[in-house]
Amino acid sequence: MHKELNVIHPNAKIGNNVTVEPFSTIAADVEIGDGTWVGPNVTVMDGARIGKNCKIFPGAVIAGIPQDLKFRGEKTTAEIGDNTVIRECVTVNRGTASRGNTMIGKNCLIMAYVHVAHDCSIGNYCILVNNVGLAGEVVVEDFVIIGGMSAVHQFSKIGTHSMIGGTSKIRQDVPPYIKASKDPLSYVGINSVGLRRRNFSNEIIYNINDAYRIIYQQGLNTSNALKKVEDTIPASPERDKIISFISSSERGIIRGWTGESDEDEL
């Protein structure tokens, strides 16, 4: 460590083989796991809990206080799992009294200029591409990819193994295993390439595709579509995940692509 060029509070808990490059600041209520690299000009504030073998690039600010007018200085955390990479100028705010913590899982790649707001929960193996913005209390499940410059509305939920195109406006929940794109954001198919890369069998992929054909292409309302999925698609964890995700959605799920746009043409 370049201690003479950093401001590291003596109460911070720094693991073994941690590198802190010059001009970084680490506050008192901070924990950093073994083998993590903290680049130059990084600010790690009170409440940060950073795992092992992470990489945090210049300009990142971890555990800044929430940008939420309801915040009253309560003791909360921002937690980052092992092997996660935080690229340049990422901001991760800590939680509020609502959930108490902001969480990013293990083995994630959070690209430059991403903002993760208070009380968000990001799963494992996620990729958030440059300039993605998550509003407060967003849930992103495991193996999600969100394309660059996308904005996610507060309280929205993005299901596991889904992939969202760049510059998207995510205002409703995105079900698991799908691709979403267009404007307004819509279902455009299942994420078959991603699923194959993660060793899902052809049978499971076909069943997921059949489930979403029922949900999006047969003109059924949500409850009837889910009932038909349950009755006709073979039982599996993936089928049950689709049913439970959609049936518990509070914001409603994105619709299927119709070829129409809500945006006025210029």
Stockholm file with secondary structure:
# STOCKHOLM 1.0

chainA/1-266         MHKELNVIHPNAKIGNNVTVEPFSTIAADVEIGDGTWVGPNVTVMDGARIGKNCKIFPGAVIAGIPQDLKFRGEKTTAEIGDNTVIRECVTVNRGTASRGNTMIGKNCLIMAYVHVAHDCSIGNYCILVNNVGLAGEVVVEDFVIIGGMSAVHQFSKIGTHSMIGGTSKIRQDVPPYIKASKDPLSYVGINSVGLRRRNFSNEIIYNINDAYRIIYQQGLNTSNALKKVEDTIPASPERDKIISFISSSERGIIRGWTGESDEDEL
#=GR chainA/1-266 SS CCGGGSEECTTSEECTTCEECTTCEECSSCEECTTCEECTTCEECTTEEECTTCEECTTCEEEECCSCTTCCCCCCEEEECTTCEECTTCEEECCCTTTSEEEECSSCEECTTCEECTTCEECSSCEECTTCEECTTCEECTTCEECTTCEECTTCEECTTCEECTTCEECSBBCTTEEEETTTTEEEEECHHHHHHTTCCHHHHHHHHHHHHHHHHSCCCHHHHHHHHHHHSCCCHHHHHHHHHHHTCSSCBCEECCSCCSSCCC
#=GC SS_cons         CCGGGSEECTTSEECTTCEECTTCEECSSCEECTTCEECTTCEECTTEEECTTCEECTTCEEEECCSCTTCCCCCCEEEECTTCEECTTCEEECCCTTTSEEEECSSCEECTTCEECTTCEECSSCEECTTCEECTTCEECTTCEECTTCEECTTCEECTTCEECTTCEECSBBCTTEEEETTTTEEEEECHHHHHHTTCCHHHHHHHHHHHHHHHHSCCCHHHHHHHHHHHSCCCHHHHHHHHHHHTCSSCBCEECCSCCSSCCC
//
